[in-house]
Amino acid sequence: MQSSKETAMMNMFSKCQKEMILLKQEHAKLIAVSSKDVVCRSSNSDESELALPSAAVASVDLATQISQAKSKEGLKKCTTCRKRVGLTEFSCKCGDLFCIVHHYSDKHNCPFDYRNAGQNALAKANPIIVVEKLHKI
């Protein structure tokens, strides 16, 4: 038996539910705009035009938006070998995603300069302190 919260969320994760709600709102806006466009066309033109194509365009737009959202999430793959990484992903300081074999910087020819980054971190952590010379009175 499902609880009322599960029923309200339609058995979706919160991220998926938010995307679905946004897409439904956009779809409703498109339908409202297209129906207003249909009313304006039918009242302004002498010919009887069917507004079905504009509604069909709106539904096609919604379908393309859904497919684009799914393709953005996509499968996470290693940049070097294109192997699916799943939960064992490693993101490098160079910004790429790697599998367990290629996550070391020497295995994927990482362009990130670790030496320079370390020197900068040490320079920030240990500022140079200059003491003023004592003056004899």
For each residue, the residues with C-beta under 8 A, 3 or more apart:
1:
2: 6 7 11
3: 6 7
4: 7 8
5: 8 9
6: 2 3 9 11
7: 2 3 4 10
8: 4 5
9: 5 6 12 14 17
10: 7 17 20
11: 2 6
12: 9 16 17 20
13: 16 17
14: 9 17 18
15: 18 19
16: 12 13 19 20
17: 9 10 12 13 14 20 21
18: 14 15 21 22
19: 15 16 22 23 69
20: 10 12 16 17 23 24
21: 17 18 24 25
22: 18 19 25 26
23: 19 20 26 27 62 65 66 69
24: 20 21 27 28
25: 21 22 28 29
26: 22 23 29 30 62 65
27: 23 24 30 31 58 59 62
28: 24 25 31 32
29: 25 26 32 33
30: 26 27 33 34 58 61 62
31: 27 28 34 35 55 58
32: 28 29 35 36
33: 29 30 36 37 58
34: 30 31 37 38 51 54 55 57 58
35: 31 32 38 39 51 55
36: 32 33 39 40
37: 33 34 40 41 51 54
38: 34 35 41 42 51 54 55
39: 35 36 42 43
40: 36 37 43 44
41: 37 38 44 45 49 51
42: 38 39 45 48 49 51
43: 39 40
44: 40 41
45: 41 42 49
46:
47:
48: 42
49: 41 42 45
50: 53
51: 34 35 37 38 41 42 54 55
52: 55 56
53: 50 56 57
54: 34 37 38 51 57 58
55: 31 34 35 38 51 52 58 59
56: 52 53 59 60
57: 34 53 54 60 61
58: 27 30 31 33 34 54 55 61 62
59: 27 55 56 62 63
60: 56 57 63 64
61: 30 57 58 64 65
62: 23 26 27 30 58 59 65 66
63: 59 60 66 67
64: 60 61 67 68
65: 23 26 61 62 68 69
66: 23 62 63 69 70
67: 63 64 70 71
68: 64 65 71 72
69: 19 23 65 66 72 73
70: 66 67 73 74
71: 67 68 74
72: 68 69
73: 69 70
74: 70 71
75: 84
76: 84 85 86 89 97
77: 82 83 84 85 97
78: 81 82 83 84 85 97 98 99 101 102
79: 82 96 97 98 102 108
80: 98 99 102 107 108
81: 78 99 101 102
82: 77 78 79
83: 77 78 99
84: 75 76 77 78
85: 76 77 78 88 89 90 97 98 99
86: 76 89
87:
88: 85 99 100
89: 76 85 86 97 98 99
90: 85 97 98 99 100 103
91: 95 96 97 98
92: 95 96 97 98 103 105 108 110 112
93: 110 112 114 117
94: 110 111 112
95: 91 92
96: 79 91 92 108
97: 76 77 78 79 85 89 90 91 92
98: 78 79 80 85 89 90 91 92 101 102 103 107 108
99: 78 80 81 83 85 88 89 90 102 103
100: 88 90 103
101: 78 81 98 107
102: 78 79 80 81 98 99 107 108
103: 90 92 98 99 100 107 108
104: 107 108
105: 92 108 110 112 114
106: 109 110
107: 80 98 101 102 103 104
108: 79 80 92 96 98 102 103 104 105
109: 106
110: 92 93 94 105 106
111: 94
112: 92 93 94 105 117
113: 116 117
114: 93 105 117 118
115: 118 119
116: 113 119 120
117: 93 112 113 114 120 121
118: 114 115 121 122
119: 115 116 122 123
120: 116 117 123 124
121: 117 118 124 125
122: 118 119 125 126
123: 119 120 126 127
124: 120 121 127
125: 121 122
126: 122 123
127: 123 124
128:
129:
130:
131:
132:
133:
134:
135:
136:
137:
